[in-house]
Amino acid sequence: MPPTPPSDSRAPSAEELNNAIRALWIDGRGHPAVGLTDAQRAEYQRLLAALRAVERGDIVEAA
């Protein structure tokens, strides 16, 4: 299973989420063109949603 964002009380950073997404696609397959399992696809969607939330938060804070 690929690494997931930290489970402590702080929200993961965009960099941590990006690293988890990259690891999900590359870990154990060697190439991102190889498809994801259903469980990996669900984790990918969860990570993308978390990344979007962090990015929206970054935009609001910078405004």
Sequence and secondary structure as in RCSB ss.txt:
>XXXX:A:sequence
MPPTPPSDSRAPSAEELNNAIRALWIDGRGHPAVGLTDAQRAEYQRLLAALRAVERGDIVEAA
>XXXX:A:secstr
       SSS   HHHHHHHHHHHHHTTTSSTTS   HHHHHHHHHHHHHHHHHHHHHHHHH 
